[in-house]
Amino acid sequence: MWGAAIMRTSPQVAAKTERLLNLVICLLSTRRPLTRGQIRAAVAAYAQTPSEESFERMFERDKEELRELGVPLVTVQLDQFFDDEPAYRIDRGQYALPELHLAPDEWAVLSLASRAWSEASLGGAAAAALRKLAADGVEVDESVLSGVETQVRTVEPAFEAVTAAVVDCCPIRFAYRTRGAGEPQVRRIQPWSLTSRFGHWYVAGFDVDRQAPRVFRLSRVVGAVRRDGKPGSYVIPADHDAPSMIRRHDQDARVVATAWVRPGAGHAWRRRAVSGASCEAAPDGWDVLRVSGPSVNQLADEAASYGPVVRVVDPPELVEATVRRLSAVVAAHRSASPAGPQPSPEAQP
C-alpha cells in the first residue's frame, strides 16, 4: 500500500551520508588495501578538505562511525618488514550477507522494490572515485556498484524538483489542477515529505496561502515546479506523519455519485451504495443510488461500462465525464462501421 517516502534531511546529514557511502564504495572496489593518500584522492569530500589535518580528523571520525555501524574496516601494513604508512580495506567475507532463503512472497516484494529503486543517485561521485583509483594503478572491481543503487524512478515530471525541495527544505510553487476543476491554480507550499501510496506520489507540506497543512498529488501538478524561497528557511514539525495526512486527504477527496439504475442491473454499485440498494423511486421505474468513489474519472469509467442501464445525474463534472466516454464509444463504432447505402432525399421524411 505505502511506497517509498522521502523525508527532509539537512544538507549536513546528506553530505555526511554521501561521504560515508563513497568511502565504503572506494574500499570495496579495490582488491588491495588503500593508503590514506589514495583514499583522500579518490573520495571527493576528502579531496576538498583544506588541509591534511582536517582530512585526518574527518577520516578518523568516519572510520569509527563505519565500525560502529558494523562495517568491518581493517587496518593493515603494506610491508611487514617496515613500519610504513598503514592501509585500509573492508573484509569482504565479514561484510557480505549470508545466503538468503526467501519465501515466494518475499521475493515478490524484493522484485517490486528493485523496480522502484534504480540508477545510483551517487553514481557520478562513485564513478569519479573509480577513475581516480584506476589511474593510480589500483585494480578496480566495478561489479560492487550494482548493490548501491538508491535513486527512485518515476514517470511524474515534477518528481525530481519536489524531491530536491524536500531534501533542501526549500519552499516551492506550482500550478495545480484540483479534482474536477477547470483552470489550474498556483499553490505555494513548504514541502515536508514525498510519499507513494497505491501507485501515486504525494507531496505533503504547509500551504503558505491557506496557512494550513495540505497534500498534493504529483500527477495533478501542471508545468514546472519552481523554488519560492531559500533552502533551510522553515522547520518541519517533529510530529509530521505523512501517511496519516495522505490517508485523510484521500478520504476527504472521495466523490459521491447519484445515479439512476435499472432494476436488476448495476449489482456492483448496489453493493457499494451509500444509501441502500434502492433509496427512493425515480422516473420510469429507475432506482436511485448514491455511490462513493476515489475520483471522478474512476466513477465515470464505471458508469460508462454499464451502458444504458445506468444514468449519472450528479455531480455535474461526473455527468460530463461519463457523457464524454459514452460519446467516444459511439464515435468509435460509427467510424468502424462500413458505410451503407444512403437513402435518396425523396425517401427521407
C-alpha angles and dihedrals in degrees: 000000000000118000132192118322125207112204127188114274125187116249090242093055092045091050092049092048091050091049094051092046092049090050090053091047090049094052095042093049095064133073095211134044119275128224122230090256092055092047092050091051093047102045111069096212091054093046089056095055111116097228145013090251094055090048091051092051093047094045093049091052092047092049092054093046093051090050091049088053089055099257107146098229108178129197116213139172115241092208117036093198097053131050091236129161111300121246132208138222140160116247101238093195092060095036096053119093118248118250109290125222109194132178118238093258091051090052088050091055091049090049091054091047091052089056092051097045115054144126108049111257088207093045095114095053092042093051091049090052091051092050091053092049092049090050088053091057096257116145107238128208104202094181091083091070091071090077099056102062109138112159120110116226120211139165093226109110091210094054101094096044093048092046091053091048092051092050093046094042089233126154117243140189131206143158112263131193112209123211110291093353127132118220118027117251127218113250126193116199144164101229116223104174145352116222138174121221127173090346095309127107120225131188115209121197149114117305104221096200096045094038092223140097112271140177124221129191113227093219088066095053109110120208127337127351110227131195113248103187146359126307113260093021095132140032124236113232112258091228096050109144110187097184092053092048092050093045091054090045092054092048093050091046096057116122123224114210127201113207142167112233129189115242111266093021137091095040095166091054092046090056090052096041114137094209101033134274095295114010098168143354120269130195117290094013099298120148120232117227132181111207128183123217139168096247146001091250095054093047091047090052090051094046093049091050090063092059118196096352093074127054119185113214103171148075100028095226090055091049090052093047092049093048090052091054094047092046090052090052091051092048092049092052092048093052091047095049117093114245110258128204111298117227117243118253090251092057094053116095 
